[in-house]
Structure formats: structure tokens, C-alpha cells
């Protein structure tokens, strides 16, 4: 069980697939303290995924994640795990 602080609510799940099925699954958290996350955007044009299989779609999305975003995600995950461990004690 992971207890999430109010500043980073769970908004969804993401995963990667290959021809055998799901190979990874993770949380999508909203960083409410980040100004980028405080402004809604419209990403309703999903035409870039037309004709792609699930593996290709997943690869396309994962390739768009910047190194800075990956570093922030790892730091946030470490904080959440540590927080959950403290609360479990």
C-alpha cells in the first residue's frame, strides 16, 4: 500500500507492453505544486497514434519523456516509498 500526500494525487496508471503483454506498470501522479501541472491543456488530437499497435504507441509516448522528467519521477517515487515506510511503522 502506498499512501499519497495531497500534493501528489494519483490520476492514473501507465504501462509498457510488448508482444507478450504488459511488461511494466506505474503510477501517474499530479504534482500540484508544479506550475506546469496547474494549467490544463487540450491533447484531444490523438491522430499520431492511428495505425500503430500498442507496443509502438507505448514506445512513442515513452520516448517523449525528458531526462528531467525521469529524474523528478524517480525522486518523487523515492519520497513516496520512504513516506509510506514511515507511516507503516
PyMOL commands that set and color helices and strands:
alter all, ss='L'
color gray80, all
select helices_A, chain A and resi 35-38+47-49+54-63+67-88
alter helices_A, ss='H'
color red, helices_A
select strands_A, chain A and resi 8-18+21-31
alter strands_A, ss='S'
color yellow, strands_A
deselect
rebuild
show_as cartoon
